[in-house]
């Protein structure tokens, strides 16, 4: 019986329901057979025959019940296996989709990086050319200034 914790002094009713299983059925059947044997008016031979027939009936009933249970377990197992396989296939499909998305993103990233690198190299080449041209102009201007400048007295050129 379960423990219950209620606050206050109010009255309450607890109804618990426990249903018997197949074991309870077999126990009841065995008790019924035993009671029938005790109160049987037949002779020993007839009683033994009746017991044998009853045992065979009980055995068949148990085999039938076990077969039904086995079938239900097999059906439940097969159903669960199919659901698991379906979920696995769904997961594989989702993984394939994500893998393709990642591959596309990586390709796009590589292309963008290559474009950025090409653009940077182009700008760097332009900047170097401009720097070299400016440096050459500065050198030419310096040489012109030196050539155009009069040599001070006492110094040789």
C-alpha positions as CSV (number, residue, x, y, z in Angstrom):
1,X,0.0,0.0,0.0
2,X,1.3,3.5,-0.9
3,X,2.0,6.1,1.7
4,X,0.0,9.3,1.4
5,X,0.8,12.7,3.0
6,X,-2.2,15.1,3.3
7,X,-2.3,18.4,5.1
8,X,-5.0,19.2,7.6
9,X,-7.6,17.2,9.5
10,X,-10.0,16.8,6.6
11,X,-11.4,13.4,5.8
12,X,-10.4,11.7,2.6
13,X,-10.9,8.4,0.8
14,X,-8.1,6.6,-1.0
15,X,-9.0,4.1,-3.6
16,X,-6.3,1.9,-4.9
17,X,-6.8,-0.4,-7.8
18,X,-4.5,-3.3,-8.4
19,X,-5.4,-5.7,-11.2
20,X,-4.3,-9.3,-11.2
21,X,-2.3,-10.7,-14.0
22,X,-2.0,-14.1,-15.6
23,X,-0.2,-15.5,-12.5
24,X,-3.3,-14.7,-10.4
25,X,-5.4,-16.5,-12.9
26,X,-3.3,-19.6,-12.7
27,X,-3.3,-19.5,-8.9
28,X,-7.1,-19.2,-8.9
29,X,-7.3,-22.1,-11.3
30,X,-5.1,-24.3,-9.2
31,X,-7.0,-23.5,-6.1
32,X,-10.3,-24.3,-7.9
33,X,-9.0,-27.6,-9.1
34,X,-7.8,-28.5,-5.6
35,X,-11.2,-27.6,-4.1
36,X,-13.0,-29.7,-6.7
37,X,-10.8,-32.7,-5.9
38,X,-11.5,-32.4,-2.2
39,X,-15.2,-32.4,-2.7
40,X,-15.4,-34.8,-5.6
41,X,-17.7,-37.8,-5.1
42,X,-16.0,-40.0,-7.8
43,X,-13.6,-42.9,-7.3
44,X,-9.9,-42.6,-7.4
45,X,-9.6,-43.7,-11.1
46,X,-12.2,-41.3,-12.3
47,X,-10.7,-38.5,-10.2
48,X,-7.2,-39.2,-11.6
49,X,-8.7,-39.1,-15.2
50,X,-10.4,-35.8,-14.4
51,X,-7.2,-34.4,-12.9
52,X,-5.3,-35.5,-16.0
53,X,-7.8,-33.9,-18.3
54,X,-7.8,-30.7,-16.2
55,X,-4.0,-30.6,-16.2
56,X,-4.0,-31.0,-20.0
57,X,-6.6,-28.2,-20.3
58,X,-4.5,-26.0,-18.0
59,X,-1.3,-26.9,-20.0
60,X,-3.0,-26.0,-23.3
61,X,-4.3,-22.7,-21.8
62,X,-0.9,-21.9,-20.5
63,X,0.7,-22.7,-23.9
64,X,-1.9,-20.6,-25.7
65,X,-1.4,-17.7,-23.3
66,X,2.4,-18.0,-23.6
67,X,2.0,-18.0,-27.4
68,X,-0.1,-14.9,-27.4
69,X,2.4,-13.1,-25.1
70,X,5.2,-14.2,-27.4
71,X,3.4,-12.9,-30.5
72,X,2.6,-9.6,-28.7
73,X,6.3,-9.2,-27.7
74,X,7.5,-10.1,-31.2
75,X,5.0,-7.5,-32.7
76,X,6.1,-4.9,-30.2
77,X,9.7,-5.6,-30.9
78,X,9.3,-5.5,-34.7
79,X,7.3,-2.2,-34.4
80,X,10.0,-0.7,-32.2
81,X,12.7,-1.9,-34.6
82,X,11.0,-0.3,-37.5
83,X,10.6,3.0,-35.7
84,X,14.3,3.0,-34.8
85,X,15.3,2.2,-38.3
86,X,13.0,5.0,-39.6
87,X,14.6,7.4,-37.2
88,X,18.1,6.3,-38.2
89,X,17.3,6.9,-41.8
90,X,15.8,10.3,-41.0
91,X,19.0,11.2,-39.1
92,X,21.2,10.0,-42.0
93,X,19.2,12.1,-44.4
94,X,19.5,15.1,-42.1
95,X,23.2,14.5,-41.8
96,X,23.6,14.3,-45.6
97,X,21.7,17.6,-46.0
98,X,23.9,19.3,-43.4
99,X,27.1,17.9,-44.9
100,X,26.1,19.3,-48.3
101,X,25.3,22.6,-46.8
102,X,28.7,22.7,-45.0
103,X,30.5,21.7,-48.2
104,X,28.7,24.5,-50.1
105,X,29.6,27.0,-47.4
106,X,33.2,25.9,-47.4
107,X,33.4,26.2,-51.2
108,X,31.8,29.7,-51.1
109,X,34.3,30.7,-48.3
110,X,37.3,29.5,-50.3
111,X,36.1,31.3,-53.4
112,X,35.5,34.5,-51.4
113,X,39.0,34.2,-49.8
114,X,40.6,33.6,-53.2
115,X,38.8,36.7,-54.6
116,X,39.9,38.8,-51.7
117,X,43.5,37.5,-52.0
118,X,43.5,38.3,-55.8
119,X,42.1,41.8,-55.1
120,X,44.6,42.4,-52.3
121,X,47.5,41.3,-54.5
122,X,46.3,43.6,-57.3
123,X,46.1,46.6,-54.9
124,X,49.5,45.7,-53.5
125,X,51.0,45.6,-57.0
126,X,49.4,49.0,-57.8
127,X,50.7,50.4,-54.5
128,X,54.2,49.1,-55.2
129,X,54.2,50.5,-58.7
130,X,53.0,53.9,-57.4
131,X,55.6,53.8,-54.6
132,X,58.4,53.0,-57.0
133,X,57.3,55.7,-59.5
134,X,57.2,58.2,-56.6
135,X,60.6,57.1,-55.4
136,X,62.0,57.4,-58.9
137,X,60.5,60.9,-59.2
138,X,62.0,61.9,-55.9
139,X,65.4,60.5,-56.9
140,X,65.2,62.3,-60.3
141,X,64.3,65.6,-58.5
142,X,67.2,65.2,-56.0
143,X,69.6,64.6,-58.9
144,X,68.3,67.7,-60.7
145,X,68.7,69.8,-57.6
146,X,72.2,68.6,-57.1
147,X,73.1,69.3,-60.7
148,X,71.4,72.7,-60.8
149,X,72.9,73.9,-57.5
150,X,76.0,76.0,-57.7
151,X,79.1,74.5,-56.1
152,X,80.2,76.5,-53.1
153,X,83.6,78.0,-53.3
154,X,86.3,75.9,-51.8
155,X,84.5,72.7,-52.5
156,X,84.9,70.6,-55.5
157,X,82.0,68.8,-57.2
